[in-house]
């Protein structure tokens, strides 16, 4: 199976995952010269591909996000606000294309 990234590209924007729009998964099927997008998800739908979310969900404080039903006084922040963005990661590790 071949994986490709369309980060920061016009193609990514055309597929609902453009710059600043967050992460998304697209699945394509090629039949001769025809190409079909057979599946797409982003936002919370893309979480199932990251073990980090599943692990966080079983910790005592969970993800510490506002949507969680937790006891009074437990830490909560806006959804995904504690997660690094791809821009944060790039700043930490530098440009891999260099």
Biopython code that builds the backbone (N, CA, C, O; Angstrom):
import numpy as np
from Bio.PDB.StructureBuilder import StructureBuilder

atoms = [
    (1, "UNK", "N", (0.853, -1.166, 0.000)),
    (1, "UNK", "CA", (0.000, 0.000, 0.000)),
    (1, "UNK", "C", (0.904, 1.234, 0.000)),
    (1, "UNK", "O", (1.832, 1.335, 0.803)),
    (2, "UNK", "N", (0.630, 2.142, -0.882)),
    (2, "UNK", "CA", (1.428, 3.363, -0.985)),
    (2, "UNK", "C", (0.710, 4.497, -0.260)),
    (2, "UNK", "O", (-0.489, 4.705, -0.444)),
    (3, "UNK", "N", (1.470, 5.237, 0.581)),
    (3, "UNK", "CA", (0.929, 6.379, 1.318)),
    (3, "UNK", "C", (1.557, 7.643, 0.767)),
    (3, "UNK", "O", (2.740, 7.657, 0.429)),
    (4, "UNK", "N", (0.767, 8.708, 0.675)),
    (4, "UNK", "CA", (1.248, 9.990, 0.203)),
    (4, "UNK", "C", (0.763, 11.087, 1.139)),
    (4, "UNK", "O", (-0.275, 10.946, 1.786)),
    (5, "UNK", "N", (1.512, 12.174, 1.208)),
    (5, "UNK", "CA", (1.075, 13.343, 1.966)),
    (5, "UNK", "C", (0.828, 14.485, 0.996)),
    (5, "UNK", "O", (1.611, 14.722, 0.076)),
    (6, "UNK", "N", (-0.272, 15.185, 1.219)),
    (6, "UNK", "CA", (-0.573, 16.362, 0.403)),
    (6, "UNK", "C", (-0.513, 17.628, 1.250)),
    (6, "UNK", "O", (-1.119, 18.643, 0.906)),
    (7, "UNK", "N", (0.223, 17.561, 2.360)),
    (7, "UNK", "CA", (0.319, 18.704, 3.273)),
    (7, "UNK", "C", (0.784, 19.948, 2.533)),
    (7, "UNK", "O", (1.698, 19.904, 1.710)),
    (8, "UNK", "N", (0.127, 21.060, 2.851)),
    (8, "UNK", "CA", (0.487, 22.371, 2.294)),
    (8, "UNK", "C", (0.338, 22.442, 0.778)),
    (8, "UNK", "O", (1.007, 23.251, 0.136)),
    (9, "UNK", "N", (-0.525, 21.612, 0.194)),
    (9, "UNK", "CA", (-0.667, 21.631, -1.268)),
    (9, "UNK", "C", (-2.085, 22.028, -1.676)),
    (9, "UNK", "O", (-3.021, 21.943, -0.882)),
    (10, "UNK", "N", (-2.223, 22.458, -2.913)),
    (10, "UNK", "CA", (-3.547, 22.774, -3.450)),
    (10, "UNK", "C", (-4.392, 21.502, -3.513)),
    (10, "UNK", "O", (-5.607, 21.560, -3.325)),
    (11, "UNK", "N", (-3.771, 20.373, -3.772)),
    (11, "UNK", "CA", (-4.496, 19.106, -3.807)),
    (11, "UNK", "C", (-5.120, 18.818, -2.442)),
    (11, "UNK", "O", (-6.275, 18.401, -2.358)),
    (12, "UNK", "N", (-4.353, 19.041, -1.377)),
    (12, "UNK", "CA", (-4.886, 18.841, -0.030)),
    (12, "UNK", "C", (-6.122, 19.691, 0.203)),
    (12, "UNK", "O", (-7.103, 19.217, 0.775)),
    (13, "UNK", "N", (-6.083, 20.934, -0.231)),
    (13, "UNK", "CA", (-7.239, 21.832, -0.074)),
    (13, "UNK", "C", (-8.441, 21.307, -0.863)),
    (13, "UNK", "O", (-9.575, 21.380, -0.389)),
    (14, "UNK", "N", (-8.197, 20.782, -2.055)),
    (14, "UNK", "CA", (-9.278, 20.222, -2.867)),
    (14, "UNK", "C", (-9.907, 18.991, -2.209)),
    (14, "UNK", "O", (-11.064, 18.663, -2.472)),
    (15, "UNK", "N", (-9.145, 18.321, -1.361)),
    (15, "UNK", "CA", (-9.616, 17.096, -0.705)),
    (15, "UNK", "C", (-10.036, 17.336, 0.743)),
    (15, "UNK", "O", (-10.057, 16.398, 1.540)),
    (16, "UNK", "N", (-10.371, 18.582, 1.094)),
    (16, "UNK", "CA", (-10.893, 18.945, 2.411)),
    (16, "UNK", "C", (-9.867, 18.857, 3.536)),
    (16, "UNK", "O", (-10.237, 18.689, 4.697)),
    (17, "UNK", "N", (-8.596, 18.967, 3.209)),
    (17, "UNK", "CA", (-7.542, 18.944, 4.224)),
    (17, "UNK", "C", (-6.425, 19.899, 3.825)),
    (17, "UNK", "O", (-5.254, 19.522, 3.797)),
    (18, "UNK", "N", (-6.792, 21.118, 3.520)),
    (18, "UNK", "CA", (-5.809, 22.093, 3.078)),
    (18, "UNK", "C", (-5.053, 22.725, 4.236)),
    (18, "UNK", "O", (-5.324, 22.426, 5.399)),
    (19, "UNK", "N", (-4.108, 23.596, 3.920)),
    (19, "UNK", "CA", (-3.333, 24.281, 4.959)),
    (19, "UNK", "C", (-4.252, 24.963, 5.977)),
    (19, "UNK", "O", (-5.147, 25.720, 5.603)),
    (20, "UNK", "N", (-4.030, 24.694, 7.241)),
    (20, "UNK", "CA", (-4.808, 25.284, 8.305)),
    (20, "UNK", "C", (-6.167, 24.634, 8.540)),
    (20, "UNK", "O", (-6.899, 25.056, 9.435)),
    (21, "UNK", "N", (-6.519, 23.617, 7.755)),
    (21, "UNK", "CA", (-7.809, 22.949, 7.900)),
    (21, "UNK", "C", (-7.727, 21.683, 8.734)),
    (21, "UNK", "O", (-8.740, 21.011, 8.928)),
    (22, "UNK", "N", (-6.566, 21.350, 9.223)),
    (22, "UNK", "CA", (-6.430, 20.145, 10.028)),
    (22, "UNK", "C", (-6.062, 18.931, 9.207)),
    (22, "UNK", "O", (-5.755, 19.020, 8.018)),
    (23, "UNK", "N", (-6.101, 17.808, 9.868)),
    (23, "UNK", "CA", (-5.647, 16.553, 9.304)),
    (23, "UNK", "C", (-6.831, 15.788, 8.729)),
    (23, "UNK", "O", (-7.934, 15.839, 9.273)),
    (24, "UNK", "N", (-6.605, 15.091, 7.648)),
    (24, "UNK", "CA", (-7.659, 14.276, 7.065)),
    (24, "UNK", "C", (-7.088, 13.066, 6.362)),
    (24, "UNK", "O", (-5.915, 13.037, 5.992)),
    (25, "UNK", "N", (-7.933, 12.068, 6.184)),
    (25, "UNK", "CA", (-7.578, 10.868, 5.435)),
    (25, "UNK", "C", (-8.470, 10.769, 4.222)),
    (25, "UNK", "O", (-9.678, 10.988, 4.307)),
    (26, "UNK", "N", (-7.874, 10.441, 3.098)),
    (26, "UNK", "CA", (-8.604, 10.157, 1.878)),
    (26, "UNK", "C", (-8.159, 8.805, 1.365)),
    (26, "UNK", "O", (-6.983, 8.454, 1.464)),
    (27, "UNK", "N", (-9.088, 8.046, 0.818)),
    (27, "UNK", "CA", (-8.769, 6.767, 0.197)),
    (27, "UNK", "C", (-9.222, 6.852, -1.256)),
    (27, "UNK", "O", (-10.344, 7.256, -1.559)),
    (28, "UNK", "N", (-8.311, 6.456, -2.145)),
    (28, "UNK", "CA", (-8.588, 6.517, -3.571)),
    (28, "UNK", "C", (-8.480, 5.124, -4.191)),
    (28, "UNK", "O", (-7.723, 4.275, -3.720)),
    (29, "UNK", "N", (-9.240, 4.913, -5.238)),
    (29, "UNK", "CA", (-9.180, 3.679, -6.016)),
    (29, "UNK", "C", (-8.975, 4.066, -7.469)),
    (29, "UNK", "O", (-9.719, 4.876, -8.023)),
    (30, "UNK", "N", (-7.961, 3.478, -8.076)),
    (30, "UNK", "CA", (-7.721, 3.735, -9.499)),
    (30, "UNK", "C", (-8.197, 2.527, -10.295)),
    (30, "UNK", "O", (-7.853, 1.387, -9.984)),
    (31, "UNK", "N", (-8.982, 2.789, -11.311)),
    (31, "UNK", "CA", (-9.483, 1.775, -12.227)),
    (31, "UNK", "C", (-9.103, 2.231, -13.626)),
    (31, "UNK", "O", (-9.828, 3.002, -14.254)),
    (32, "UNK", "N", (-7.970, 1.757, -14.108)),
    (32, "UNK", "CA", (-7.462, 2.230, -15.397)),
    (32, "UNK", "C", (-7.080, 3.692, -15.289)),
    (32, "UNK", "O", (-6.253, 4.056, -14.453)),
    (33, "UNK", "N", (-7.670, 4.537, -16.126)),
    (33, "UNK", "CA", (-7.396, 5.975, -16.093)),
    (33, "UNK", "C", (-8.324, 6.739, -15.157)),
    (33, "UNK", "O", (-8.155, 7.944, -14.966)),
    (34, "UNK", "N", (-9.294, 6.058, -14.576)),
    (34, "UNK", "CA", (-10.242, 6.706, -13.668)),
    (34, "UNK", "C", (-9.772, 6.565, -12.224)),
    (34, "UNK", "O", (-9.285, 5.512, -11.813)),
    (35, "UNK", "N", (-9.928, 7.648, -11.463)),
    (35, "UNK", "CA", (-9.578, 7.641, -10.049)),
    (35, "UNK", "C", (-10.803, 8.080, -9.256)),
    (35, "UNK", "O", (-11.438, 9.085, -9.574)),
    (36, "UNK", "N", (-11.122, 7.312, -8.220)),
    (36, "UNK", "CA", (-12.294, 7.590, -7.389)),
    (36, "UNK", "C", (-11.856, 7.817, -5.942)),
    (36, "UNK", "O", (-11.026, 7.080, -5.410)),
    (37, "UNK", "N", (-12.417, 8.828, -5.328)),
    (37, "UNK", "CA", (-12.222, 8.985, -3.887)),
    (37, "UNK", "C", (-13.322, 8.157, -3.233)),
    (37, "UNK", "O", (-14.505, 8.479, -3.339)),
    (38, "UNK", "N", (-12.915, 7.088, -2.559)),
    (38, "UNK", "CA", (-13.885, 6.147, -2.007)),
    (38, "UNK", "C", (-14.206, 6.419, -0.553)),
    (38, "UNK", "O", (-15.204, 5.914, -0.040)),
    (39, "UNK", "N", (-13.378, 7.210, 0.129)),
    (39, "UNK", "CA", (-13.614, 7.455, 1.553)),
    (39, "UNK", "C", (-12.837, 8.682, 1.990)),
    (39, "UNK", "O", (-11.737, 8.937, 1.499)),
    (40, "UNK", "N", (-13.414, 9.445, 2.917)),
    (40, "UNK", "CA", (-12.750, 10.626, 3.472)),
    (40, "UNK", "C", (-13.246, 10.841, 4.896)),
    (40, "UNK", "O", (-14.423, 10.650, 5.199)),
    (41, "UNK", "N", (-12.327, 11.240, 5.752)),
    (41, "UNK", "CA", (-12.705, 11.682, 7.087)),
    (41, "UNK", "C", (-11.670, 12.676, 7.577)),
    (41, "UNK", "O", (-10.520, 12.662, 7.137)),
    (42, "UNK", "N", (-12.087, 13.540, 8.493)),
    (42, "UNK", "CA", (-11.157, 14.481, 9.115)),
    (42, "UNK", "C", (-11.661, 14.761, 10.528)),
    (42, "UNK", "O", (-12.629, 14.150, 10.978)),
    (43, "UNK", "N", (-11.012, 15.674, 11.216)),
    (43, "UNK", "CA", (-11.425, 16.013, 12.572)),
    (43, "UNK", "C", (-11.501, 14.793, 13.461)),
    (43, "UNK", "O", (-10.581, 13.976, 13.488)),
    (44, "UNK", "N", (-12.577, 14.672, 14.175)),
    (44, "UNK", "CA", (-12.726, 13.573, 15.131)),
    (44, "UNK", "C", (-12.749, 12.213, 14.428)),
    (44, "UNK", "O", (-12.389, 11.206, 15.039)),
    (45, "UNK", "N", (-13.158, 12.161, 13.176)),
    (45, "UNK", "CA", (-13.168, 10.898, 12.442)),
    (45, "UNK", "C", (-11.783, 10.334, 12.193)),
    (45, "UNK", "O", (-11.625, 9.127, 12.009)),
    (46, "UNK", "N", (-10.775, 11.204, 12.186)),
    (46, "UNK", "CA", (-9.401, 10.753, 11.949)),
    (46, "UNK", "C", (-8.734, 10.250, 13.227)),
    (46, "UNK", "O", (-7.635, 9.699, 13.175)),
    (47, "UNK", "N", (-9.390, 10.434, 14.373)),
    (47, "UNK", "CA", (-8.784, 10.038, 15.640)),
    (47, "UNK", "C", (-8.492, 8.549, 15.734)),
    (47, "UNK", "O", (-7.520, 8.147, 16.375)),
    (48, "UNK", "N", (-9.307, 7.739, 15.113)),
    (48, "UNK", "CA", (-9.119, 6.298, 15.266)),
    (48, "UNK", "C", (-7.793, 5.807, 14.694)),
    (48, "UNK", "O", (-7.401, 4.667, 14.946)),
    (49, "UNK", "N", (-7.103, 6.636, 13.937)),
    (49, "UNK", "CA", (-5.821, 6.255, 13.372)),
    (49, "UNK", "C", (-4.645, 6.611, 14.279)),
    (49, "UNK", "O", (-3.493, 6.351, 13.933)),
    (50, "UNK", "N", (-4.926, 7.194, 15.417)),
    (50, "UNK", "CA", (-3.869, 7.576, 16.361)),
    (50, "UNK", "C", (-4.085, 6.875, 17.688)),
    (50, "UNK", "O", (-5.110, 7.074, 18.340)),
    (51, "UNK", "N", (-3.139, 6.069, 18.085)),
    (51, "UNK", "CA", (-3.233, 5.364, 19.360)),
    (51, "UNK", "C", (-3.186, 6.345, 20.531)),
    (51, "UNK", "O", (-3.640, 6.013, 21.626)),
    (52, "UNK", "N", (-2.652, 7.534, 20.322)),
    (52, "UNK", "CA", (-2.564, 8.534, 21.392)),
    (52, "UNK", "C", (-3.929, 8.880, 21.979)),
    (52, "UNK", "O", (-4.055, 9.040, 23.193)),
    (53, "UNK", "N", (-4.948, 8.996, 21.135)),
    (53, "UNK", "CA", (-6.278, 9.327, 21.620)),
    (53, "UNK", "C", (-6.848, 8.187, 22.457)),
    (53, "UNK", "O", (-7.434, 8.421, 23.515)),
    (54, "UNK", "N", (-6.677, 6.957, 21.986)),
    (54, "UNK", "CA", (-7.192, 5.801, 22.725)),
    (54, "UNK", "C", (-6.526, 5.689, 24.096)),
    (54, "UNK", "O", (-7.188, 5.373, 25.084)),
    (55, "UNK", "N", (-5.234, 5.944, 24.155)),
    (55, "UNK", "CA", (-4.522, 5.897, 25.438)),
    (55, "UNK", "C", (-5.003, 7.019, 26.344)),
    (55, "UNK", "O", (-5.270, 6.788, 27.523)),
    (56, "UNK", "N", (-5.118, 8.222, 25.816)),
    (56, "UNK", "CA", (-5.580, 9.358, 26.616)),
    (56, "UNK", "C", (-6.970, 9.118, 27.188)),
    (56, "UNK", "O", (-7.263, 9.533, 28.309)),
    (57, "UNK", "N", (-7.821, 8.454, 26.427)),
    (57, "UNK", "CA", (-9.196, 8.232, 26.869)),
    (57, "UNK", "C", (-9.295, 7.337, 28.099)),
    (57, "UNK", "O", (-10.299, 7.397, 28.809)),
    (58, "UNK", "N", (-8.295, 6.512, 28.374)),
    (58, "UNK", "CA", (-8.358, 5.632, 29.539)),
    (58, "UNK", "C", (-7.585, 6.177, 30.740)),
    (58, "UNK", "O", (-7.592, 5.557, 31.804)),
    (59, "UNK", "N", (-6.917, 7.324, 30.591)),
    (59, "UNK", "CA", (-6.210, 7.935, 31.713)),
    (59, "UNK", "C", (-7.204, 8.571, 32.686)),
    (59, "UNK", "O", (-8.312, 8.926, 32.285)),
    (60, "UNK", "N", (-6.824, 8.722, 33.960)),
    (60, "UNK", "CA", (-7.762, 9.266, 34.949)),
    (60, "UNK", "C", (-8.415, 10.595, 34.541)),
    (60, "UNK", "O", (-9.619, 10.767, 34.733)),
    (61, "UNK", "N", (-7.648, 11.526, 33.989)),
    (61, "UNK", "CA", (-8.220, 12.805, 33.571)),
    (61, "UNK", "C", (-8.672, 12.797, 32.107)),
    (61, "UNK", "O", (-9.196, 13.800, 31.624)),
    (62, "UNK", "N", (-8.482, 11.707, 31.412)),
    (62, "UNK", "CA", (-8.882, 11.629, 30.006)),
    (62, "UNK", "C", (-8.105, 12.630, 29.161)),
    (62, "UNK", "O", (-6.922, 12.874, 29.403)),
    (63, "UNK", "N", (-8.766, 13.198, 28.187)),
    (63, "UNK", "CA", (-8.125, 14.174, 27.301)),
    (63, "UNK", "C", (-8.140, 15.583, 27.885)),
    (63, "UNK", "O", (-7.482, 16.483, 27.363)),
    (64, "UNK", "N", (-8.873, 15.767, 28.944)),
    (64, "UNK", "CA", (-9.018, 17.081, 29.575)),
    (64, "UNK", "C", (-9.634, 18.087, 28.596)),
    (64, "UNK", "O", (-9.214, 19.242, 28.529)),
    (65, "UNK", "N", (-10.628, 17.631, 27.847)),
    (65, "UNK", "CA", (-11.314, 18.484, 26.887)),
    (65, "UNK", "C", (-12.724, 18.790, 27.363)),
    (65, "UNK", "O", (-13.316, 18.014, 28.114)),
    (66, "UNK", "N", (-13.264, 19.926, 26.923)),
    (66, "UNK", "CA", (-14.542, 20.430, 27.420)),
    (66, "UNK", "C", (-15.729, 19.511, 27.169)),
    (66, "UNK", "O", (-16.704, 19.563, 27.918)),
    (67, "UNK", "N", (-15.679, 18.691, 26.165)),
    (67, "UNK", "CA", (-16.816, 17.829, 25.836)),
    (67, "UNK", "C", (-16.970, 16.671, 26.815)),
    (67, "UNK", "O", (-18.021, 16.031, 26.857)),
    (68, "UNK", "N", (-15.924, 16.393, 27.608)),
    (68, "UNK", "CA", (-15.981, 15.259, 28.528)),
    (68, "UNK", "C", (-16.862, 15.554, 29.742)),
    (68, "UNK", "O", (-16.880, 16.673, 30.256)),
    (69, "UNK", "N", (-17.576, 14.552, 30.181)),
    (69, "UNK", "CA", (-18.384, 14.642, 31.387)),
    (69, "UNK", "C", (-17.484, 14.242, 32.558)),
    (69, "UNK", "O", (-17.227, 13.057, 32.767)),
    (70, "UNK", "N", (-17.005, 15.226, 33.318)),
    (70, "UNK", "CA", (-16.059, 14.973, 34.406)),
    (70, "UNK", "C", (-16.533, 15.654, 35.690)),
    (70, "UNK", "O", (-17.379, 16.547, 35.650)),
    (71, "UNK", "N", (-15.987, 15.230, 36.819)),
    (71, "UNK", "CA", (-16.359, 15.874, 38.088)),
    (71, "UNK", "C", (-15.968, 17.350, 38.119)),
    (71, "UNK", "O", (-15.028, 17.768, 37.443)),
    (72, "UNK", "N", (-16.694, 18.125, 38.901)),
    (72, "UNK", "CA", (-16.412, 19.554, 39.096)),
    (72, "UNK", "C", (-14.956, 19.756, 39.500)),
    (72, "UNK", "O", (-14.443, 19.055, 40.373)),
    (73, "UNK", "N", (-14.295, 20.716, 38.860)),
    (73, "UNK", "CA", (-12.927, 21.066, 39.217)),
    (73, "UNK", "C", (-11.843, 20.331, 38.444)),
    (73, "UNK", "O", (-10.665, 20.666, 38.570)),
    (74, "UNK", "N", (-12.219, 19.332, 37.643)),
    (74, "UNK", "CA", (-11.219, 18.622, 36.855)),
    (74, "UNK", "C", (-10.776, 19.517, 35.703)),
    (74, "UNK", "O", (-11.573, 20.302, 35.189)),
    (75, "UNK", "N", (-9.518, 19.407, 35.292)),
    (75, "UNK", "CA", (-9.024, 20.279, 34.212)),
    (75, "UNK", "C", (-9.701, 19.969, 32.878)),
    (75, "UNK", "O", (-9.844, 18.811, 32.488)),
    (76, "UNK", "N", (-10.113, 21.039, 32.188)),
    (76, "UNK", "CA", (-10.700, 20.906, 30.858)),
    (76, "UNK", "C", (-10.331, 22.117, 30.018)),
    (76, "UNK", "O", (-10.327, 23.248, 30.502)),
    (77, "UNK", "N", (-10.025, 21.869, 28.774)),
    (77, "UNK", "CA", (-9.682, 22.911, 27.812)),
    (77, "UNK", "C", (-10.426, 22.641, 26.515)),
    (77, "UNK", "O", (-10.994, 21.561, 26.350)),
    (78, "UNK", "N", (-10.437, 23.604, 25.582)),
    (78, "UNK", "CA", (-11.084, 23.368, 24.288)),
    (78, "UNK", "C", (-10.498, 22.134, 23.581)),
    (78, "UNK", "O", (-9.322, 21.807, 23.745)),
    (79, "UNK", "N", (-11.333, 21.474, 22.808)),
    (79, "UNK", "CA", (-10.932, 20.272, 22.082)),
    (79, "UNK", "C", (-9.670, 20.523, 21.261)),
    (79, "UNK", "O", (-9.566, 21.526, 20.555)),
    (80, "UNK", "N", (-8.730, 19.619, 21.360)),
    (80, "UNK", "CA", (-7.446, 19.614, 20.646)),
    (80, "UNK", "C", (-6.499, 20.745, 21.048)),
    (80, "UNK", "O", (-5.428, 20.864, 20.454)),
    (81, "UNK", "N", (-6.842, 21.565, 22.013)),
    (81, "UNK", "CA", (-5.981, 22.703, 22.334)),
    (81, "UNK", "C", (-4.653, 22.286, 22.969)),
    (81, "UNK", "O", (-3.702, 23.067, 22.964)),
    (82, "UNK", "N", (-4.573, 21.094, 23.504)),
    (82, "UNK", "CA", (-3.333, 20.609, 24.120)),
    (82, "UNK", "C", (-2.437, 19.862, 23.133)),
    (82, "UNK", "O", (-1.322, 19.475, 23.482)),
    (83, "UNK", "N", (-2.910, 19.659, 21.914)),
    (83, "UNK", "CA", (-2.159, 18.871, 20.946)),
    (83, "UNK", "C", (-1.292, 19.763, 20.070)),
    (83, "UNK", "O", (-1.686, 20.876, 19.721)),
    (84, "UNK", "N", (-0.114, 19.271, 19.719)),
    (84, "UNK", "CA", (0.766, 20.004, 18.814)),
    (84, "UNK", "C", (0.176, 20.020, 17.411)),
    (84, "UNK", "O", (-0.410, 19.035, 16.963)),
    (85, "UNK", "N", (0.331, 21.130, 16.731)),
    (85, "UNK", "CA", (-0.057, 21.201, 15.326)),
    (85, "UNK", "C", (1.119, 20.738, 14.476)),
    (85, "UNK", "O", (2.233, 20.608, 14.984)),
    (86, "UNK", "N", (0.888, 20.488, 13.202)),
    (86, "UNK", "CA", (1.991, 20.110, 12.321)),
    (86, "UNK", "C", (3.005, 21.244, 12.223)),
    (86, "UNK", "O", (4.195, 20.996, 12.026)),
    (87, "UNK", "N", (2.543, 22.490, 12.361)),
    (87, "UNK", "CA", (3.467, 23.624, 12.346)),
    (87, "UNK", "C", (4.354, 23.604, 13.597)),
    (87, "UNK", "O", (5.542, 23.917, 13.513)),
    (88, "UNK", "N", (3.790, 23.239, 14.754)),
    (88, "UNK", "CA", (4.578, 23.119, 15.980)),
    (88, "UNK", "C", (5.670, 22.061, 15.819)),
    (88, "UNK", "O", (6.824, 22.285, 16.184)),
    (89, "UNK", "N", (5.293, 20.916, 15.271)),
    (89, "UNK", "CA", (6.247, 19.833, 15.091)),
    (89, "UNK", "C", (7.345, 20.250, 14.111)),
    (89, "UNK", "O", (8.522, 19.985, 14.354)),
    (90, "UNK", "N", (6.972, 20.894, 13.013)),
    (90, "UNK", "CA", (7.967, 21.356, 12.047)),
    (90, "UNK", "C", (8.937, 22.344, 12.689)),
    (90, "UNK", "O", (10.137, 22.298, 12.418)),
    (91, "UNK", "N", (8.427, 23.237, 13.540)),
    (91, "UNK", "CA", (9.288, 24.205, 14.226)),
    (91, "UNK", "C", (10.259, 23.507, 15.169)),
    (91, "UNK", "O", (11.398, 23.944, 15.326)),
    (92, "UNK", "N", (9.811, 22.426, 15.793)),
    (92, "UNK", "CA", (10.674, 21.701, 16.729)),
    (92, "UNK", "C", (11.770, 20.916, 16.016)),
    (92, "UNK", "O", (12.895, 20.842, 16.510)),
    (93, "UNK", "N", (11.456, 20.327, 14.854)),
    (93, "UNK", "CA", (12.385, 19.435, 14.172)),
    (93, "UNK", "C", (13.012, 20.034, 12.920)),
    (93, "UNK", "O", (13.937, 19.451, 12.355)),
    (94, "UNK", "N", (12.527, 21.173, 12.486)),
    (94, "UNK", "CA", (13.069, 21.788, 11.282)),
    (94, "UNK", "C", (12.419, 21.221, 10.040)),
    (94, "UNK", "O", (11.612, 20.295, 10.112)),
    (95, "UNK", "N", (12.767, 21.769, 8.932)),
    (95, "UNK", "CA", (12.205, 21.365, 7.651)),
    (95, "UNK", "C", (12.904, 20.104, 7.173)),
    (95, "UNK", "O", (14.105, 20.132, 6.902)),
    (96, "UNK", "N", (12.177, 18.998, 7.065)),
    (96, "UNK", "CA", (12.749, 17.721, 6.643)),
    (96, "UNK", "C", (13.194, 17.740, 5.181)),
    (96, "UNK", "O", (13.965, 16.884, 4.748)),
    (97, "UNK", "N", (12.701, 18.727, 4.422)),
    (97, "UNK", "CA", (13.059, 18.798, 2.998)),
    (97, "UNK", "C", (14.412, 19.458, 2.777)),
    (97, "UNK", "O", (14.966, 19.407, 1.679)),
    (98, "UNK", "N", (14.943, 20.079, 3.831)),
    (98, "UNK", "CA", (16.212, 20.817, 3.685)),
    (98, "UNK", "C", (17.386, 19.877, 3.512)),
    (98, "UNK", "O", (18.523, 20.328, 3.376)),
]
sb = StructureBuilder()
sb.init_structure("model")
sb.init_model(0)
sb.init_chain("A")
sb.init_seg("    ")
for serial, (resi, resn, name, xyz) in enumerate(atoms, 1):
    if name == "N":
        sb.init_residue(resn, " ", resi, " ")
    sb.init_atom(name, np.array(xyz, "f"), 0.0, 1.0, " ", f" {name:<3s}", serial, name[0])
structure = sb.get_structure()
